[in-house]
Amino acid sequence: MKVLVDTSVWSQALRRGESESDPRERELRELLREGRVVLMGPIRQELLSGIRVESQYKQLRGKLRAFGDVGLEREDYEEAARCFNRCRSAGVQGGSVDFLICAVAMRRKLAVFTGDNDFKYYAKVLGFPLHEVRIALR
């Protein structure tokens, strides 16, 4: 199964670099090696936003260009609104990008790999799979 990697995992890995101690970073490297990572435009935008040094921005942009984006369609936005409504009815709050991630994962049958605990609540209400770290600490 392909895995939609959330901003929180990417950000952690990009900040720390080549850390061997963090299980999420090791898992991301393994998913990359397996060719299972999927990216979408709003996550790409979040990762590139706020970089003050132009050379760092260009370097990261270049690395991220190795990944194509999941094409977003009208139905993804409609499903994101439906996800918002379903979660809100269940007492679960979230942001627009989070629900767009949920909708894309559901429509494309992707697992979501995230460090954001809110996704546990979204997944419980909406029924999409979360990707968990498979690699034990060494």
N, C-alpha and C positions, 0 to 999 in steps of 0.2 A: 504494500500500500504506500502511495506517495504521502509525504508529510508536509503540511503547511507550517512553516516555522515562523512563530510570532516575533515581533520586535524585541520583546524582553530577552529571548534567548540569543538572538543576533547581537543585541547591545552588550550583553554580558560577555560574550565571546570576543567581540571587537575591542572592548575596553581592556580585557585582561591579556589578550594575545594568545600565546601558546601555553597556557596553564595546563598542567597535567592533573591538577588536584580537583577541578570542578567536574562533576559527572555530566552536567548539561553540555559543557563545552566538548567533552570527549564524545558524547552522544551525537552532537551536531557534526563533528568531524567524521564520525562513522556514517551518518546519514549522507553526508556529502560524498564520501568515498563510494557508497552504494548507489549514488545517483538518484536518491529518493526525495530530495529537497525541492519544494515548490515555493515560489515567491509571488506576491501580488503587489500591484502598484502602490496602494496605501502604506504597506509595510516598507517598501523601498523608500517612499517619501519620508516616513517617520525616521528611518535610519539615516537619511541624508540631511535631514533638517537640523539646524543648530550647529553645524560644523563651521567654525569661524575662519579657519585657515583654508584658503582656496586649494592649496596643494593636497591637503588631507581630504578635502571634499572630492577632488578629482581622482585621488587614489582609491577611495572607497567606492565611488561611482564606477570606476573601471572594474573593480573586483565584483561588484554586484551585477554588472552587465553580463557576467558569465551565466546568469540565470534569466530565463525568459519569465515573463509575468503570466499568471493565469489571466486570461482575458475576461474582463468583467462585462456582464450583460444586464439589460434591464431587469431580468428575472432575479439576478443576484441582489439588486437593491430592493426589489419588492420582497424577496425572502428575508432580507436583513430587517426590514420593517416588521414583518411577521414574527421574526425571532424576538425583536424588541417587545412586541405586544405580548407574546406568549410568556416571556420572562417577567415582564412587568406584572402580568396577571398572577404570576407565581411569587411575587414579592422580590424578584431579582432585578437589580438595576445594572445598567452598563452603558457603554458609549457606542457611538455610531460605528466606528471602525471595528470594535470588538464584534458587533453583531454582523457586520459585513464579513468578517473572518469566519464566523459561525455559518453564515449562509453559504459562502463559497465552499467550505468544508463539507457541508451537508449535500449541496447540489453536485459536487464533484467526487464525493466519496473519498475525502481526504481525512487523515488524522491531523490534529492540531498539536504542535509541540510548543509549549509555553511555560514560562515561569510565573505567570500571572494567575494567582489562585482564583480569581473571578471566573475563569473558564471552567473550573470544576462545577460551579453552580450553573453556568450556561449549559454545559454538557448534560447535567442531570435533567434539566428541563427539556432540552432540545434533542438529546439522544445521539449526538455525534461522538466519534471516538477521540480520546486524547492519547497522544503518543507519550509513553513513559520511558525514562532512561532504562536501557537494557543492560548497560555495562556496569558491573559492580566496581566499587573502589578497589584499586590495586594496592 
